[in-house]
């Protein structure tokens, strides 16, 4: 795995959907960038998953976050808490995400909630809020082979249910990854 100086913090909303979380993990393992999150971000996505998925147990969801931390050992940001009170965002509950991005010297916060992370506010910290589809599309522009390899690994690891390339691309579309699905489309047979 190569080491990149480019750092991205994942907001809880992009870790909530299992398929997107999985793809972001495979991409984080690619070495194209450094993936970051916090225990508080973990707690937020896990709380929402458990609220909406009564079939999942806390132990199972906690195991997922533990596996994430093990897969990317330096991803867990600490020491950001003291920054939260000095930050001003539309939703004060999101200050911890920006604080983690500042502490980890991230260039990007990957989030669906762009309105909660105004570009003009984040620009003061040299941080850009990015929709996950734009983020993955930018990664594609940086290194198509690495993004394709991450998508291949994710698709091949899917067991319940397993799916072919076409099904995989449809799954990406359902995650709101329209551009990502389009750039991967010509490689469907390789997925």
VOPA-765803 format. One record per residue (C-alpha): residue number from 1; residue in one letter; chain; x, y, z. Coordinates in pm, whole numbers. Layout:
[site NUM; A; A; [X; Y; Z]],
...
This chain:
[site 1; X; A; [0; 0; 0]],
[site 2; X; A; [134; 343; -90]],
[site 3; X; A; [127; 629; 157]],
[site 4; X; A; [-47; 948; 52]],
[site 5; X; A; [-41; 1287; 224]],
[site 6; X; A; [-406; 1339; 121]],
[site 7; X; A; [-643; 1290; 417]],
[site 8; X; A; [-1022; 1252; 422]],
[site 9; X; A; [-1253; 1236; 724]],
[site 10; X; A; [-1569; 1029; 682]],
[site 11; X; A; [-1885; 1179; 829]],
[site 12; X; A; [-2118; 932; 1003]],
[site 13; X; A; [-2378; 961; 725]],
[site 14; X; A; [-2142; 799; 472]],
[site 15; X; A; [-2060; 516; 713]],
[site 16; X; A; [-2427; 441; 784]],
[site 17; X; A; [-2505; 261; 453]],
[site 18; X; A; [-2323; -73; 462]],
[site 19; X; A; [-2245; -81; 90]],
[site 20; X; A; [-2098; 269; 87]],
[site 21; X; A; [-1907; 209; 412]],
[site 22; X; A; [-1760; -106; 258]],
[site 23; X; A; [-1652; 71; -61]],
[site 24; X; A; [-1499; 358; 137]],
[site 25; X; A; [-1306; 105; 343]],
[site 26; X; A; [-1168; -68; 33]],
[site 27; X; A; [-1075; 272; -108]],
[site 28; X; A; [-913; 371; 222]],
[site 29; X; A; [-704; 55; 208]],
[site 30; X; A; [-587; 143; -145]],
[site 31; X; A; [-337; 401; -23]],
[site 32; X; A; [-479; 675; -245]],
[site 33; X; A; [-550; 879; 68]],
[site 34; X; A; [-562; 846; 445]],
[site 35; X; A; [-910; 766; 577]],
[site 36; X; A; [-999; 911; 916]],
[site 37; X; A; [-1288; 897; 1165]],
[site 38; X; A; [-1344; 922; 1540]],
[site 39; X; A; [-1511; 715; 1809]],
[site 40; X; A; [-1786; 978; 1814]],
[site 41; X; A; [-1840; 934; 1439]],
[site 42; X; A; [-1852; 557; 1496]],
[site 43; X; A; [-2107; 598; 1775]],
[site 44; X; A; [-2328; 818; 1556]],
[site 45; X; A; [-2351; 582; 1258]],
[site 46; X; A; [-2384; 275; 1482]],
[site 47; X; A; [-2664; 434; 1686]],
[site 48; X; A; [-2858; 510; 1366]],
[site 49; X; A; [-2799; 165; 1219]],
[site 50; X; A; [-2925; -1; 1538]],
[site 51; X; A; [-3227; 230; 1547]],
[site 52; X; A; [-3325; 142; 1189]],
[site 53; X; A; [-3210; -221; 1177]],
[site 54; X; A; [-3364; -411; 1470]],
[site 55; X; A; [-3230; -734; 1316]],
[site 56; X; A; [-2874; -626; 1404]],
[site 57; X; A; [-2732; -657; 1754]],
[site 58; X; A; [-2506; -402; 1925]],
[site 59; X; A; [-2232; -667; 1938]],
[site 60; X; A; [-2245; -717; 1562]],
[site 61; X; A; [-2236; -345; 1488]],
[site 62; X; A; [-1956; -290; 1742]],
[site 63; X; A; [-1764; -568; 1569]],
[site 64; X; A; [-1791; -379; 1239]],
[site 65; X; A; [-1637; -63; 1386]],
[site 66; X; A; [-1366; -270; 1556]],
[site 67; X; A; [-1282; -435; 1223]],
[site 68; X; A; [-1267; -91; 1059]],
[site 69; X; A; [-1025; 32; 1325]],
[site 70; X; A; [-814; -282; 1283]],
[site 71; X; A; [-811; -260; 902]],
[site 72; X; A; [-688; 101; 905]],
[site 73; X; A; [-512; 128; 1242]],
[site 74; X; A; [-420; 498; 1217]],
[site 75; X; A; [-771; 608; 1110]],
[site 76; X; A; [-898; 690; 1459]],
[site 77; X; A; [-856; 1062; 1530]],
[site 78; X; A; [-816; 1167; 1893]],
[site 79; X; A; [-745; 1495; 2067]],
[site 80; X; A; [-993; 1698; 1864]],
[site 81; X; A; [-1251; 1757; 2138]],
[site 82; X; A; [-1102; 2085; 2263]],
[site 83; X; A; [-1155; 2243; 1920]],
[site 84; X; A; [-1532; 2179; 1905]],
[site 85; X; A; [-1650; 2474; 2114]],
[site 86; X; A; [-1464; 2726; 1897]],
[site 87; X; A; [-1620; 2606; 1570]],
[site 88; X; A; [-1931; 2753; 1412]],
[site 89; X; A; [-2144; 2532; 1187]],
[site 90; X; A; [-2517; 2537; 1103]],
[site 91; X; A; [-2564; 2225; 1316]],
[site 92; X; A; [-2353; 2239; 1633]],
[site 93; X; A; [-2374; 1859; 1652]],
[site 94; X; A; [-2144; 1843; 1347]],
[site 95; X; A; [-1860; 2043; 1502]],
[site 96; X; A; [-1685; 1724; 1611]],
[site 97; X; A; [-1646; 1617; 1247]],
[site 98; X; A; [-1483; 1947; 1149]],
[site 99; X; A; [-1268; 1936; 1464]],
[site 100; X; A; [-1146; 1588; 1369]],
[site 101; X; A; [-1070; 1710; 1017]],
[site 102; X; A; [-870; 2003; 1155]],
[site 103; X; A; [-682; 1784; 1404]],
[site 104; X; A; [-595; 1524; 1137]],
[site 105; X; A; [-504; 1794; 883]],
[site 106; X; A; [-763; 1656; 642]],
[site 107; X; A; [-827; 1818; 308]],
[site 108; X; A; [-1176; 1670; 271]],
[site 109; X; A; [-1482; 1580; 476]],
[site 110; X; A; [-1678; 1313; 289]],
[site 111; X; A; [-2047; 1372; 364]],
[site 112; X; A; [-2394; 1366; 216]],
[site 113; X; A; [-2480; 1667; 435]],
[site 114; X; A; [-2305; 1941; 239]],
[site 115; X; A; [-2537; 2210; 377]],
[site 116; X; A; [-2414; 2129; 729]],
[site 117; X; A; [-2053; 2195; 623]],
[site 118; X; A; [-2062; 2525; 430]],
[site 119; X; A; [-1771; 2552; 188]],
[site 120; X; A; [-1699; 2913; 292]],
[site 121; X; A; [-1660; 2807; 657]],
[site 122; X; A; [-1444; 2503; 580]],
[site 123; X; A; [-1229; 2703; 337]],
[site 124; X; A; [-1086; 2889; 636]],
[site 125; X; A; [-935; 2557; 743]],
[site 126; X; A; [-832; 2448; 390]],
[site 127; X; A; [-1093; 2171; 407]],
[site 128; X; A; [-1350; 2090; 140]],
[site 129; X; A; [-1683; 1919; 200]],
[site 130; X; A; [-1745; 1653; -66]],
[site 131; X; A; [-2035; 1430; -155]],
[site 132; X; A; [-1911; 1069; -163]],
[site 133; X; A; [-1989; 1043; -534]],
[site 134; X; A; [-1772; 1347; -611]],
[site 135; X; A; [-1502; 1215; -378]],
[site 136; X; A; [-1488; 875; -550]],
[site 137; X; A; [-1501; 1041; -893]],
[site 138; X; A; [-1203; 1257; -797]],
[site 139; X; A; [-1020; 943; -681]],
[site 140; X; A; [-1102; 790; -1020]],
[site 141; X; A; [-934; 1089; -1187]],
[site 142; X; A; [-627; 1036; -965]],
[site 143; X; A; [-591; 661; -1015]],
[site 144; X; A; [-846; 463; -1213]],
[site 145; X; A; [-671; 131; -1152]],
[site 146; X; A; [-680; 174; -773]],
[site 147; X; A; [-1051; 265; -769]],
[site 148; X; A; [-1135; -23; -1004]],
[site 149; X; A; [-934; -263; -784]],
[site 150; X; A; [-1121; -144; -472]],
[site 151; X; A; [-1456; -191; -648]],
[site 152; X; A; [-1350; -538; -766]],
[site 153; X; A; [-1249; -638; -413]],
[site 154; X; A; [-1575; -512; -270]],
[site 155; X; A; [-1792; -683; -531]],
[site 156; X; A; [-1605; -1013; -500]],
[site 157; X; A; [-1633; -1007; -120]],
[site 158; X; A; [-2011; -966; -130]],
[site 159; X; A; [-2164; -1292; -17]],
[site 160; X; A; [-2517; -1205; 96]],
[site 161; X; A; [-2626; -1162; -169]],
[site 162; X; A; [-2349; -1216; -416]],
[site 163; X; A; [-2393; -1013; -732]],
[site 164; X; A; [-2256; -975; -1079]],
[site 165; X; A; [-2108; -655; -1220]],
[site 166; X; A; [-2445; -524; -1336]],
[site 167; X; A; [-2599; -580; -993]],
[site 168; X; A; [-2300; -412; -833]],
[site 169; X; A; [-2338; -102; -1049]],
[site 170; X; A; [-2710; -90; -964]],
[site 171; X; A; [-2619; -109; -595]],
[site 172; X; A; [-2386; 190; -638]],
[site 173; X; A; [-2669; 383; -805]],
[site 174; X; A; [-2896; 309; -508]],
[site 175; X; A; [-2625; 453; -281]],
[site 176; X; A; [-2642; 780; -476]],
[site 177; X; A; [-2312; 711; -652]],
[site 178; X; A; [-2432; 803; -1001]],
[site 179; X; A; [-2099; 932; -1135]],
[site 180; X; A; [-1912; 641; -980]],
[site 181; X; A; [-2147; 393; -1142]],
[site 182; X; A; [-2101; 567; -1478]],
[site 183; X; A; [-1720; 564; -1469]],
[site 184; X; A; [-1716; 199; -1361]],
[site 185; X; A; [-1983; 102; -1616]],
[site 186; X; A; [-1742; 30; -1904]],
[site 187; X; A; [-1554; -208; -1671]],
[site 188; X; A; [-1866; -402; -1566]],
[site 189; X; A; [-1728; -731; -1697]],
[site 190; X; A; [-1414; -682; -1484]],
[site 191; X; A; [-1611; -621; -1169]],
